[in-house]
């Protein structure tokens, strides 16, 4: 089997990572293949269309009520009582619909928002203290950073405080709408820095990173994996899927990494550590940094193994292998959090955007992984998934001489356990077959006996009268001589 056919199920064309609208930026599965900019345009179009349809529906309902009211004017007199009830019903219905439309296009009251905010504050005191300490530290760092911007720094701080107050009163909105507010804020602040305050591009990027850190440190507990979404359900599904795929080997994924090399093994461990550490970060940019560090360790591992720079076709299978081996906690929640609240410019271009897009592709591949992707038969794939058998482990004799004895013994024990498991399965299957054969034999013998009994029924005859004694009818017994007696011979 050639290398090309082996990569059939894993290879992803780099053009597939870009926005499907053709703008040249990186796309994202969470944005239906669009980049952040194109997705927002499509989202605004869909939203405006929905608003227009709602207004048209409200106007149509109002016209129908007015027509019904006009037609009812001609039927008065005997129906005055009915008309009064209809008028009252019409007024209440109209008031209700107007109120509903107003609620749809306006934010709710501050009282309701404050109530929801208070109800959302449920973490333990220790977690609150830890978050408070980190929030205070980030706030001090943010203020010190803004001092270098002088007058623009003061305006930035006011804008951030205003945005946080606004978000506190929008807890009732969906997470997508809160994400839209954050993305609009990022865009407006970046435009002001470039146009109004004439800040250089490199300083704009640093400022946006600090703004994101300051805002999302405070908003993290409200917008990360909220209860109104199915993020937690997706996390559990992905974790269950990865646990079910624990048997996948690097050879099945065509991973060009040799973990027998100590440097490569260290790189793999560091990559797994980085992807797991992503969940402990609170800022989207810091989570992206963990993904970037993980990806760089993967490239280094491939480079050491192949003695040449790694390609994209080498990187993606290895990233899939790292995700399967590490099983990062709350993977989908972290991806969604980055997608919703990260500075969009980081996801659209640069190495952070490239690595993040590949991670999304890796997760999508794992969710859809099948027998063809691993070049396995469907029968073998199903047996591996159900745990009936495990892929054959590497023979201990095939290791290089410099591999430690512990690793050899480990693989030897794994192979022995696999053989014992197969033997046990065979014994259980044979025992079940023997049990079935015995039951079938017993049923067959019972049926044959019943057939014979039915064909030749047993007939029991009555008992005969007892036979009389031979001499019972001899009436002359008394006239018989006595029996001879033995005599002793004296001579």
C-alpha positions in Angstrom: 0.0 0.0 0.0 1.5 3.3 -1.0 1.8 6.4 1.1 -0.8 8.3 -0.9 -3.5 5.7 -0.3 -2.6 5.6 3.4 -3.4 9.3 3.7 -6.6 9.1 1.8 -8.8 9.5 4.9 -6.7 12.1 6.7 -5.4 14.4 4.1 -7.0 17.9 4.1 -6.3 20.3 1.3 -5.1 23.7 2.6 -7.7 25.4 0.5 -10.3 23.7 2.7 -9.0 25.6 5.7 -9.8 29.0 4.1 -13.1 30.9 4.2 -15.5 29.4 1.7 -16.4 32.8 0.5 -12.9 33.2 -1.0 -11.7 36.2 1.0 -8.4 34.5 1.8 -8.8 34.4 5.6 -9.1 31.2 7.6 -12.5 29.7 8.0 -14.0 27.9 11.0 -16.5 25.1 11.3 -18.3 27.0 14.0 -18.9 29.7 11.5 -20.1 27.3 8.8 -16.8 27.5 7.0 -16.7 31.4 6.9 -14.1 33.6 8.5 -15.1 35.9 11.3 -15.6 38.9 8.9 -17.8 37.0 6.4 -19.7 35.2 9.1 -20.7 38.5 10.7 -21.9 39.8 7.4 -24.0 36.7 6.8 -25.2 36.8 10.4 -26.3 40.4 10.0 -28.1 39.6 6.7 -30.0 36.7 8.3 -30.8 38.8 11.3 -32.2 41.7 9.3 -34.2 39.3 7.2 -35.7 37.8 10.4 -36.5 41.3 11.8 -38.2 42.2 8.5 -40.3 39.1 8.5 -41.3 39.7 12.1 -42.4 43.2 11.3 -44.4 42.0 8.3 -46.1 39.4 10.4 -47.0 42.0 13.1 -48.4 44.3 10.4 -50.4 41.5 8.8 -51.9 40.5 12.2 -52.8 44.2 12.9 -54.5 44.5 9.5 -56.5 41.4 10.1 -57.7 42.7 13.4 -58.7 46.0 11.9 -60.7 44.3 9.2 -62.4 42.1 11.8 -63.1 45.2 13.9 -64.6 47.1 10.8 -66.8 44.1 9.8 -68.1 43.8 13.4 -69.4 47.5 13.3 -72.3 46.4 11.0 -73.5 43.7 13.5 -74.7 45.8 16.5 -78.1 45.9 18.3 -78.8 42.4 19.5 -75.1 41.6 19.4 -74.0 44.6 21.4 -72.9 42.3 24.3 -71.0 40.1 22.0 -69.4 43.1 20.3 -68.3 44.6 23.6 -66.6 41.3 24.5 -64.9 41.2 21.1 -63.7 44.8 21.5 -62.2 44.0 24.9 -60.5 40.9 23.5 -59.2 42.8 20.5 -57.8 45.5 22.7 -56.0 43.0 25.0 -54.7 41.1 22.0 -53.4 44.2 20.3 -51.7 45.4 23.5 -50.1 42.0 24.0 -48.7 41.9 20.5 -47.4 45.4 20.6 -45.7 44.6 23.9 -44.2 41.4 22.4 -42.8 43.3 19.4 -41.3 45.9 21.7 -39.7 43.2 23.9 -38.2 41.6 20.8 -36.5 44.8 19.7 -35.5 46.2 23.0 -33.5 45.0 26.0 -35.1 43.9 29.2 -35.1 46.0 32.3 -32.1 46.4 34.6 -34.0 44.8 37.5 -34.4 41.5 35.6 -30.8 41.6 34.5 -29.5 42.2 38.0 -31.6 39.4 39.3 -30.2 37.0 36.7 -26.6 38.2 37.5 -27.2 37.5 41.2 -28.6 34.0 40.5 -25.6 33.2 38.3 -23.2 33.9 41.1 -23.0 30.4 42.5 -19.3 29.3 42.6 -17.7 28.3 45.9 -16.0 30.9 48.1 -12.5 29.6 47.3 -13.1 29.8 43.6 -14.5 33.3 44.0 -11.4 34.4 46.0 -9.1 32.9 43.4 -10.9 34.6 40.5 -11.0 37.9 42.5 -7.2 37.8 43.0 -6.6 37.1 39.3 -9.1 39.9 38.3 -7.4 42.4 40.5 -4.0 41.5 39.2 -5.1 41.8 35.6 -6.8 45.1 36.3 -3.6 46.5 37.7 -1.6 45.3 34.8 -4.1 46.8 32.4 -4.0 50.2 34.1 -0.2 50.2 34.0 -0.3 49.3 30.4 -2.7 52.1 29.4 -0.5 54.7 31.1 1.9 54.3 28.2 -0.9 55.4 25.8 -1.6 58.7 27.7 -4.9 60.3 26.5 -6.0 57.3 24.3 -5.4 55.0 27.3 -8.0 56.9 29.4 -10.5 56.7 26.6 -9.8 53.0 26.2 -10.4 52.4 29.9 -13.7 54.2 29.8 -14.8 52.3 26.8 -13.9 49.0 28.5 -15.8 49.9 31.7 -18.8 50.9 29.7 -18.7 47.7 27.7 -18.6 45.6 30.9 -21.6 47.5 32.3 -23.5 46.9 29.1 -22.7 43.2 29.2 -23.9 42.9 32.8 -27.3 44.1 31.6 -27.4 41.7 28.7 -27.1 38.4 30.5 -30.6 37.5 29.2 -29.3 37.5 25.6 -28.2 34.3 24.0 -24.5 33.5 23.9 -24.4 34.2 20.2 -25.7 37.7 20.7 -23.3 38.4 23.5 -20.5 37.2 21.2 -21.7 39.6 18.6 -21.5 42.5 21.1 -17.9 41.5 22.0 -16.9 41.3 18.3 -18.5 44.7 17.6 -16.6 46.2 20.6 -13.3 44.8 19.4 -13.8 46.2 15.9 -14.9 49.6 17.1 -12.0 50.0 19.5 -9.5 48.9 16.9 -10.9 51.4 14.4 -10.7 54.2 16.9 -7.1 53.3 17.7 -6.1 53.4 14.0 -8.2 56.3 12.8 -8.8 58.7 15.7 -5.7 58.3 17.8 -3.3 57.3 14.9 -1.8 54.4 16.9 0.8 52.3 14.9 -0.4 48.8 13.9 2.0 46.9 16.2 0.8 48.9 19.2 -2.8 48.4 18.2 -2.3 44.6 18.3 -0.8 44.9 21.8 -3.6 47.1 23.0 -6.2 44.7 21.7 -4.5 41.8 23.4 -4.6 43.7 26.7 -8.2 44.7 26.2 -9.3 41.2 25.5 -7.4 40.0 28.6 -9.0 42.6 30.8 -12.5 42.0 29.6 -12.6 38.2 29.3 -11.0 37.7 32.7 -14.1 39.4 34.1 -16.6 37.8 31.7 -15.2 34.2 31.8 -17.5 32.7 34.4 -20.5 34.0 32.6 -19.8 33.2 29.0 -17.6 30.0 29.2 -19.8 26.9 28.7 -23.1 28.6 29.7 -26.0 26.5 30.8 -28.1 27.9 27.9 -26.0 26.1 25.3 -25.2 22.4 24.6 -21.5 22.9 25.0 -21.2 20.5 28.0 -23.2 17.8 26.1 -20.8 18.1 23.2 -17.8 17.9 25.6 -19.1 14.6 27.0 -19.8 13.2 23.5 -16.2 14.1 22.3 -14.6 12.6 25.5 -16.6 9.4 25.1 -15.7 9.2 21.4 -12.0 9.6 22.2 -12.1 7.0 24.9 -13.7 4.6 22.5 -10.8 5.2 20.0 -8.0 4.5 22.6 -6.9 1.6 20.4 -5.9 3.8 17.4 -2.1 3.5 16.8 0.2 6.0 15.1 0.6 3.6 12.2 -3.1 3.7 11.5 -3.0 7.5 11.2 0.3 7.5 9.3 1.9 9.6 12.0 5.5 10.3 11.0 6.7 10.4 14.6 9.1 7.9 16.2 8.5 8.0 20.0 11.4 5.6 20.5 13.7 8.6 20.1 14.0 10.3 23.5 13.8 13.8 22.1 10.7 13.0 20.1 9.1 11.3 23.1 9.7 14.5 25.1 8.1 16.6 22.4 5.0 14.4 22.3 4.6 14.7 26.1 5.0 18.5 26.0 2.5 18.7 23.2 -0.1 16.7 25.2 0.6 18.9 28.2 0.0 22.1 26.3 -3.3 20.9 24.8 -4.5 19.8 28.2 -3.3 23.1 29.8 -5.6 25.0 27.5 -8.6 24.4 29.7 -6.9 26.1 32.7 -6.6 29.5 30.9 -9.3 32.1 31.1 -8.4 34.4 28.2 -9.0 33.3 24.6 -5.6 34.5 23.6 -3.9 32.4 26.3 -5.9 29.3 25.1 -4.7 30.0 21.6 -1.1 30.3 22.8 -1.4 26.7 24.3 -2.6 25.4 20.9 0.3 27.2 19.2 2.9 25.8 21.6 1.4 22.3 21.2 1.6 22.6 17.4 5.2 23.8 17.5 6.2 20.8 19.6 4.5 18.6 17.0 6.5 20.2 14.1 9.7 19.7 16.1 8.9 16.1 16.8 8.3 15.5 13.0 11.4 17.3 12.1 13.6 15.3 14.4 12.1 12.0 13.2 12.3 12.8 9.5 15.4 15.0 9.5 13.5 17.5 7.3 10.9 20.2 7.8 7.3 18.9 8.4 4.6 19.4 5.9 0.9 20.1 6.4 0.1 16.5 5.5 2.4 15.4 8.4 1.1 17.9 10.9 -2.7 17.1 10.8 -2.4 13.3 11.4 0.0 14.0 14.3 -2.3 16.6 15.8 -5.2 14.1 15.6 -2.9 11.5 17.4 -2.0 14.0 20.1 -5.7 14.9 20.7 -6.6 11.1 20.9 -3.7 10.4 23.3 -4.3 13.5 25.5 -8.2 13.6 25.5 -8.2 17.3 26.5 -11.0 18.3 29.0 -13.9 20.4 27.8 -12.5 20.5 24.3 -15.6 21.7 22.5 -16.3 24.3 25.2 -12.8 25.7 24.7 -13.1 25.8 21.0 -16.5 27.5 21.2 -15.2 30.0 23.7 -12.3 31.0 21.5 -14.5 31.2 18.5 -17.0 33.5 20.2 -14.8 35.8 22.2 -11.3 35.9 20.7 -10.1 38.9 18.9 -11.3 38.0 15.3 -8.0 39.2 13.7 -6.1 36.4 15.5 -8.4 33.7 14.0 -8.5 35.1 10.5 -4.7 35.3 9.9 -1.4 34.3 11.3 -0.1 31.1 12.9 -2.6 31.2 15.7 -5.4 31.1 13.2 -3.8 28.4 11.2 -3.2 26.1 14.2 -6.7 26.7 15.6 -8.3 25.9 12.3 -6.3 22.6 12.1 -7.5 21.8 15.7 -11.1 22.3 14.6 -10.4 20.0 11.6 -8.8 17.4 13.9 -11.9 17.3 16.2 -14.2 17.1 13.2 -12.1 14.2 11.8 -12.3 12.3 15.2 -16.1 12.7 15.3 -16.4 11.2 11.8 -13.6 8.7 11.9 -14.5 5.4 10.3 -12.9 2.2 9.0 -12.0 3.7 5.6 -10.2 6.6 7.3 -7.9 4.1 9.1 -7.7 1.7 6.1 -9.4 -1.0 8.1 -12.2 -3.4 7.2 -15.5 -2.6 8.7 -15.5 -5.9 10.6 -12.1 -5.1 12.3 -13.2 -1.5 13.0 -16.4 -2.7 14.8 -14.4 -5.3 16.8 -11.9 -2.7 17.9 -14.7 -0.2 18.8 -16.6 -2.8 20.9 -13.4 -4.0 22.6 -13.6 -7.6 21.4 -10.0 -7.5 20.2 -7.1 -5.0 20.3 -4.6 -4.2 17.5 -1.5 -6.3 17.6 1.1 -4.7 19.7 4.7 -4.3 18.7 6.8 -7.4 19.3 9.4 -7.1 22.0 12.1 -8.6 19.8 11.6 -5.9 17.2 12.8 -3.1 19.4 16.1 -1.4 18.9 18.8 -2.4 21.4 18.8 1.0 23.2 15.2 0.7 24.3 14.9 0.2 28.0 13.9 -3.2 29.4 10.8 -1.7 31.0 9.3 -0.8 27.7 10.0 -4.2 26.2 8.5 -5.9 29.2 5.4 -3.7 29.0 4.7 -4.6 25.4 5.4 -8.2 26.2 2.9 -8.1 29.0 0.4 -6.3 26.8 0.8 -9.0 24.1 0.4 -11.7 26.7 -2.8 -10.1 28.1 -4.1 -9.8 24.6 -3.5 -13.5 24.0 -5.1 -14.5 27.3 -8.1 -12.3 26.5 -8.5 -14.0 23.1 -8.2 -17.5 24.8 -10.8 -16.6 27.4 -13.1 -15.4 24.7 -12.7 -18.6 22.8 -13.3 -20.7 26.0 -16.5 -18.7 26.8 -17.8 -19.1 23.3 -17.1 -22.9 23.3 -18.7 -23.2 26.7 -21.8 -21.4 25.5 -21.9 -23.7 22.4 -21.5 -26.8 24.6 -24.3 -25.6 26.9 -26.5 -25.1 23.9 -25.6 -28.6 22.5 -26.5 -30.2 25.8 -29.8 -28.4 26.0 -30.6 -29.4 22.4 -29.6 -33.1 23.1 -31.8 -33.2 26.3 -34.7 -31.7 24.4 -34.2 -34.3 21.6 -34.1 -37.3 23.9 -37.1 -36.1 25.8 -39.1 -35.7 22.6 -38.1 -39.1 21.3 -39.2 -40.8 24.6 -42.5 -38.9 24.5 -43.1 -40.0 20.9 -42.4 -43.7 21.8 -44.7 -43.5 24.8 -47.4 -42.1 22.7 -46.9 -44.7 20.0 -46.6 -47.7 22.4 -48.6 -46.8 25.5 -48.0 -48.9 28.6 -50.9 -51.3 29.5 -51.0 -52.6 33.1 -53.0 -55.9 33.5 -54.9 -56.8 36.8 -53.1 -59.1 39.2 -53.8 -63.0 39.0 -55.3 -64.9 42.0 -52.7 -66.5 44.2 -52.1 -70.3 43.4 -53.3 -72.8 46.0 -50.9 -75.2 47.7 -50.3 -78.5 45.9 -51.7 -80.6 48.8 -54.5 -78.2 49.7 -57.1 -80.5 48.1 -55.6 -83.8 49.6 -58.1 -84.7 52.2 -56.4 -88.0 53.1 -53.4 -86.3 54.7 -54.1 -87.8 58.1 -53.9 -91.4 56.8 -50.4 -91.0 55.5 -47.5 -92.7 57.4 -45.2 -90.6 59.3 -42.0 -89.5 57.6 -38.9 -91.5 57.9 -36.5 -90.6 60.6 -32.8 -90.9 60.2 -31.1 -93.6 62.3 -27.6 -93.7 63.6 -25.5 -96.7 62.5 -23.8 -98.1 65.5 -21.6 -100.7 63.8 
